Amino acid sequence: MFTDFNQLAENFLEVLNGISPVKGFLFVVFFLVICFLPSIIAYFLNRKHFAKIFAANVPATLSWLAWIALLTWAITGKVRNKKEERVSAAKDRAGDVNVSEREGITSSNSH
């Protein structure tokens, strides 16, 4: 059993020695682009769950079924609404101001 593995490793090392550094670099870049394709698509399509897709993309590279599911999620997922995000951020900031104003009033009344 180990002899088969040793032979496979030797063959792999022979192939690696025959590849130029530029071709090796291009292969690694191509491999990473393919592996992270669901994340790349989710980013450019402005998906709401981009962070979740990216986090799930790392272990999904080991399973074609999970990778295809992520690719489907990236293509068909919900689009992030920037206007709603701005409104909710403004409400959060307004809520923080109101809380700090109330704290200022209570602290000045207690003196």
C-alpha positions as CSV (number, residue, x, y, z in Angstrom):
1,M,0.0,0.0,0.0
2,F,2.7,2.5,0.9
3,T,4.7,1.6,-2.2
4,D,1.8,2.8,-4.3
5,F,1.8,6.1,-2.3
6,N,5.6,6.4,-2.6
7,Q,5.4,5.9,-6.4
8,L,2.6,8.5,-6.6
9,A,4.6,11.0,-4.6
10,E,7.7,10.4,-6.7
11,N,5.6,10.9,-9.9
12,F,4.1,14.1,-8.5
13,L,7.5,15.5,-7.6
14,E,8.8,14.7,-11.1
15,V,5.9,16.7,-12.6
16,L,6.5,19.6,-10.2
17,N,10.2,19.7,-11.1
18,G,9.3,20.0,-14.8
19,I,7.0,23.0,-14.3
20,S,8.4,26.5,-14.6
21,P,7.8,28.9,-11.6
22,V,5.5,31.1,-13.8
23,K,3.3,28.2,-14.8
24,G,3.2,27.0,-11.2
25,F,2.2,30.5,-10.0
26,L,-0.5,30.7,-12.7
27,F,-1.8,27.3,-11.7
28,V,-2.1,28.2,-8.0
29,V,-3.9,31.5,-8.9
30,F,-6.3,29.6,-11.3
31,F,-6.9,26.9,-8.6
32,L,-7.7,29.6,-5.9
33,V,-10.0,31.5,-8.2
34,I,-11.9,28.3,-9.0
35,C,-12.1,27.3,-5.3
36,F,-13.3,30.7,-4.2
37,L,-15.6,31.2,-7.2
38,P,-18.8,31.2,-5.0
39,S,-17.3,34.0,-2.8
40,I,-16.1,36.0,-5.8
41,I,-19.6,35.8,-7.4
42,A,-21.3,36.7,-4.1
43,Y,-19.0,39.7,-3.8
44,F,-19.6,41.0,-7.3
45,L,-23.4,40.4,-7.2
46,N,-23.6,42.2,-3.8
47,R,-25.1,39.4,-1.9
48,K,-26.4,39.9,1.6
49,H,-24.8,36.7,3.0
50,F,-21.3,37.3,1.4
51,A,-19.5,36.8,4.7
52,K,-21.3,33.5,5.4
53,I,-20.6,32.3,1.9
54,F,-17.0,33.2,2.2
55,A,-16.7,31.4,5.6
56,A,-18.3,28.3,4.2
57,N,-16.2,28.4,1.1
58,V,-13.0,27.3,2.9
59,P,-14.3,23.8,4.0
60,A,-16.5,23.5,1.0
61,T,-13.5,23.2,-1.3
62,L,-13.1,19.7,0.0
63,S,-16.6,18.6,-1.1
64,W,-17.9,19.2,-4.6
65,L,-21.5,19.0,-3.4
66,A,-21.0,21.7,-0.8
67,W,-19.1,23.8,-3.4
68,I,-21.9,23.6,-5.9
69,A,-24.5,24.4,-3.2
70,L,-22.4,27.5,-2.3
71,L,-22.2,28.5,-5.9
72,T,-26.0,28.2,-6.2
73,W,-26.4,30.3,-3.0
74,A,-24.0,33.0,-4.4
75,I,-25.9,33.2,-7.6
76,T,-29.5,33.2,-6.3
77,G,-29.0,34.8,-2.8
78,K,-30.6,38.0,-1.6
79,V,-29.2,41.3,-2.9
80,R,-27.9,43.6,-0.2
81,N,-30.0,46.8,-0.1
82,K,-27.6,49.7,0.5
83,K,-30.4,52.2,1.1
84,E,-31.9,50.1,3.9
85,E,-28.4,49.7,5.4
86,R,-27.9,53.5,5.5
87,V,-31.3,54.0,7.1
88,S,-30.7,51.4,9.8
89,A,-27.3,52.8,10.4
90,A,-28.7,56.3,10.7
91,K,-31.4,55.0,13.2
92,D,-28.7,53.3,15.2
93,R,-26.7,56.5,15.4
94,A,-29.8,58.5,16.3
95,G,-30.5,56.0,19.0
96,D,-27.0,56.3,20.4
97,V,-27.3,60.1,20.4
98,N,-30.6,59.9,22.3
99,V,-29.1,57.5,24.9
100,S,-26.1,59.8,25.4
101,E,-28.4,62.8,25.7
102,R,-30.5,61.1,28.3
103,E,-27.4,60.0,30.2
104,G,-26.2,63.6,30.1
105,I,-29.5,64.9,31.4
106,T,-29.6,62.4,34.2
107,S,-26.0,63.0,35.2
108,S,-26.5,66.8,35.2
109,N,-29.7,66.4,37.3
110,S,-28.0,64.2,39.9
111,H,-25.4,66.9,40.6
